Amino acid sequence: MKASELKTRTVDELKVELLSLLKAQFALRMQHATQQLAKTSELKKVRRNIARVRTVLKEKVA
């Protein structure tokens, strides 16, 4: 997911995306804790996507 893609979305769409990313992060953390996560790099990708969405949200609100 690129920041340029996120900038074209509305605030409501960004909030929905953020919520889905947070749920995905929780699921990945649970898999990691139980040693069921094969690709640990997914945690980093999801965390960065959350940061991107939050950054674009702050830009749109301000």
C-alpha positions as CSV (number, residue, x, y, z in Angstrom):
1,M,0.0,0.0,0.0
2,K,1.4,3.4,-1.0
3,A,0.8,6.7,0.6
4,S,-0.4,8.1,-2.8
5,E,-3.1,5.5,-2.9
6,L,-4.2,6.4,0.6
7,K,-4.4,10.1,-0.1
8,T,-7.1,9.5,-2.7
9,R,-9.4,7.9,-0.1
10,T,-11.9,9.6,2.1
11,V,-11.5,9.9,5.9
12,D,-14.2,7.2,6.5
13,E,-12.4,4.8,4.1
14,L,-9.2,5.4,5.9
15,K,-10.8,4.7,9.3
16,V,-12.1,1.4,8.0
17,E,-8.7,0.5,6.6
18,L,-7.0,1.4,9.9
19,L,-9.5,-0.8,11.8
20,S,-8.8,-3.8,9.5
21,L,-5.1,-3.3,9.8
22,L,-5.3,-3.2,13.6
23,K,-7.3,-6.4,13.6
24,A,-4.7,-8.0,11.2
25,Q,-1.9,-6.9,13.5
26,F,-3.6,-8.4,16.5
27,A,-4.1,-11.7,14.7
28,L,-0.4,-11.7,13.6
29,R,0.7,-11.0,17.1
30,M,-1.4,-14.0,18.4
31,Q,0.1,-16.3,15.8
32,H,3.6,-15.1,16.6
33,A,3.0,-15.7,20.3
34,T,1.9,-19.3,19.6
35,Q,4.7,-20.0,17.1
36,Q,2.3,-20.4,14.2
37,L,3.5,-17.4,12.2
38,A,5.7,-18.5,9.3
39,K,6.5,-15.0,7.9
40,T,7.5,-12.8,10.7
41,S,8.1,-9.9,8.2
42,E,4.3,-9.5,7.9
43,L,4.3,-7.9,11.3
44,K,6.6,-5.2,10.1
45,K,4.6,-4.6,6.9
46,V,1.3,-4.3,8.8
47,R,2.9,-2.0,11.4
48,R,4.2,0.3,8.7
49,N,0.9,0.4,6.9
50,I,-0.8,1.4,10.1
51,A,1.6,4.3,10.4
52,R,1.0,5.3,6.8
53,V,-2.8,5.3,7.3
54,R,-2.5,7.3,10.6
55,T,-0.2,9.8,8.9
56,V,-2.6,10.4,6.0
57,L,-5.5,10.6,8.4
58,K,-3.8,13.4,10.4
59,E,-3.0,15.3,7.2
60,K,-6.6,15.1,6.1
61,V,-8.1,16.1,9.5
62,A,-5.7,19.0,10.1
